[in-house]
Amino acid sequence: MTFDTNDSVTLKIWDRSVLHHTLETAVSDLSARHNTTKCRIAVTCSGPNTFTLSVRDDLALASA
């Protein structure tokens, strides 16, 4: 796990059998660290087996 900034984290997940569990845990951890709801966490596929999780700002939420 790599913390790119205070507001995002990048994960390389090789084992597909733990993909959902790993992402759900990371979303929960990031939302708890920022004292926000899980719906404010964006998950994007940023490469092969690589996912970036970030806290969405209010402007991104308004356009979603």
Helices and strands as residue ranges (DSSP letters): E 2-5, E 8-12, G 16-18, H 19-33, G 38-40, E 41-47, E 50-55, H 58-63
